[in-house]
Amino acid sequence: MNANDQIKQLSIKLLYCYSRNRKNSQQLVIKSTQQDAGFNLIELLITIAMVGILSAVALPSWVEFINARRLNSARSEVQGAIREARDLAKNKKLTWQASFRTVNNVAQWAVHNAKDTSPTWNKLDSNVVLASNLSTANGVSKIQFGFDGDVKGQLGKVTLSSKSGGKTKRCVIVSTLLGAMRTAKDIGCD
């Protein structure tokens, strides 16, 4: 046998040994991981307890965040309605008003000509409570703007709060006879 044949035989033997040992080691790894797979009862209970504690801490903050977002959205609608009434009064040279009411525990708003007796009402979020110190007739609070965009009558504010309670409030305040508006939140609405 020459040297090349000996090298070939030796390399075949080494390759065979390597592949056999490798196969055994893979089986050993698979068996050990299968035995350790899963969680024991204590690990599972600790995980459930941690999730419960984190949920109890985070839930009130999350609810308050959602309420604040709803109130911000409702305040934007109210502010937009008042601004639209003022702009329409200027553009059409007529008296327009923004009206607010609550029907079946749902706050609503409308922008219409002051002579219109059946305006189209838009609903605010059903979780929002509306309060107002604007002039009120027949359960409808209103703010009117004359042909030049100035407020006709009483100044005031529309305050929005959550039906679920809490201290979070948002409001729109008509603060000058020229119809200037500002917004406030929480203590600024009292």
ABEGO torsion letter per residue (X at the ends): XBAAAAAAAAAAAAAAAAAAAAAAAAAAAAAAAAAABEBBAAAAAAAAAAAAAAAAAAAAAAAAAAAAAAAAAAAAAAAAAAAAAAAAAAAAGBBBBBBBBBBGGBBBBBBBBAABABBBBBBBBAABBBBBABBBBGGBBBBBBBAAGBBBEBBEBBBBBBAAEEABBBBBBBABAAGBBBBBBEAAAX
